Amino acid sequence: MNDPQQHRTIDDVCSQPAVQEAKSLGLASPIYPSSVYHCSTTDEADALLAGTLAGYIYGREGHPNASALARRCAELHGCDEAQVCGSGMAAIGLALLAEVSAGDHVVISDQLYGRTTQLVSLQLARLGVTSTAVDATDPTAVAAALRENTRVVLVETISNPLLRVVDVRSLAELAHARGAVLVVDNTLACPAVCRPADFGADIVVESLTKLVNGHSDVLLGVVCTNTESPAGCQRWSRIKSLAAIWGFTASPFECWLAHRGSSTLALRADRSCDNAGTVARWLDARRTDSASGISEVIYPGLATHADHAVAQAQFTRHAGYVVTFTLSGGRASVDRFIAAGSGIPFCPSFGDLTTTLSHPESTSHRGYSPAEREALGIAPGMIRLSVGIESPDTIVARLAEALAAAR
Ligand SMILES: Cc1ncc(COP(=O)(O)O)c(C=O)c1O
């Protein structure tokens, strides 16, 4: 272990104070709400705006709270650089804008977050960028979709709500062989479960709104990348300047909150993922009993999951904190489950301290027709659980109560 910085655990990264000189300033990090900073000389202003001098001049270009959060995210992902953005969607938009121009082509997973699909198929299309959606868990399908002008392959580590897991290393090799870059949205995983850059992803994007912040009180995103190659340096420079030009920057207070929230990421991820495994096994054990009303349980940590082997090869000891299951009684059963008010709130997001549920048919996938949802495998009775940090006994008791009401 020559360089201790190379071997920092997720706990080490998360427990680092934001400000190194914290001893003189207080252990908690300060918030810098200023939108503008003093310049000592005209040359200094010039250099700060050109990016040749480190420091701050105007909040949209950067500020100390964004830098602290970006540093932490880069370290969590084992990347050289990170740019914090005002939301996960802003981060995805920034990553794509940094890579594509009119006339280019993008290959996307056919199971992306709905807004991401719209961003590519509607917004990039308006700008002259074409796209092809494929099953990204099938490298052959991805290879077949790559074209001469393909610049980006965009996938999610774990898809929502079906929790399909892509083989990042295979996709990176395929993309690189054709001169394209691999962009991975790691939101459903988070760096405690998977670090896609370790497997060859060129850009990792994440919504920090979810488990990384973990308290459902900010919207933020991040773009992480490496600069060891000349192409990587150029990419980073495009990301930095586009963030300032398009105004993707995040506010100091939100960055401060997310930095504070992420300090406990390692603990929360351990607990939530362990609980998710317990919940998945508990639900799965009841699936074979038709009286339980459970027809399907999806969790990458279960041996029955379609991508269990990929998940085992690519994930840390965790298989994520999201568990999806289906009630055979359909949407009416879901409404009874929700109405049971068992302490599992219906909040269509994920990554909170508390276990929450979402109903894909009425939220994330309401824009699809019933036939499209059926083709995707999204049933009316499907529930997606984001498992929190409560005691496992409490979560299971709440599930049992809601399931009894749903029957
Ligand atoms: C997989 C995934 N990526 C990106 C986003 C967008 O993140 P945000 O809501 O922070 O813009 C979401 C939001 O739910 C998501 O589920």
The ligand as a Tripos MOL2 file, in Angstrom:
@<TRIPOS>MOLECULE
LIG
   16    16     1     0     0
SMALL
NO_CHARGES

@<TRIPOS>ATOM
      1 C1        -32.3550    6.4220  -13.3050 C.3       1 LIG1
      2 C2        -32.6090    7.8890  -13.1610 C.ar      1 LIG1
      3 N1        -31.7760    8.7580  -13.7570 N.ar      1 LIG1
      4 C3        -31.9570   10.0760  -13.6510 C.ar      1 LIG1
      5 C4        -33.0240   10.5940  -12.9560 C.ar      1 LIG1
      6 C5        -33.2200   12.0790  -12.8940 C.3       1 LIG1
      7 O1        -32.7830   12.5760  -11.6820 O.3       1 LIG1
      8 P1        -33.3430   13.9630  -11.0980 P.3       1 LIG1
      9 O2        -34.7330   13.7100  -10.6420 O.co2     1 LIG1
     10 O3        -32.3820   14.2820   -9.9940 O.co2     1 LIG1
     11 O4        -33.2870   14.9420  -12.2190 O.co2     1 LIG1
     12 C6        -33.9330    9.7330  -12.3250 C.ar      1 LIG1
     13 C7        -35.0740   10.2620  -11.5540 C.2       1 LIG1
     14 O5        -35.8400    9.5610  -10.9670 O.2       1 LIG1
     15 C8        -33.7150    8.3420  -12.4480 C.ar      1 LIG1
     16 O6        -34.5600    7.4640  -11.8910 O.3       1 LIG1
@<TRIPOS>BOND
     1     1     2 1
     2     2     3 ar
     3     2    15 ar
     4     3     4 ar
     5     4     5 ar
     6     5     6 1
     7     5    12 ar
     8     6     7 1
     9     7     8 1
    10     8     9 2
    11     8    10 1
    12     8    11 1
    13    12    13 1
    14    12    15 ar
    15    13    14 2
    16    15    16 1
@<TRIPOS>SUBSTRUCTURE
     1 LIG1         1 GROUP 0 **** ****
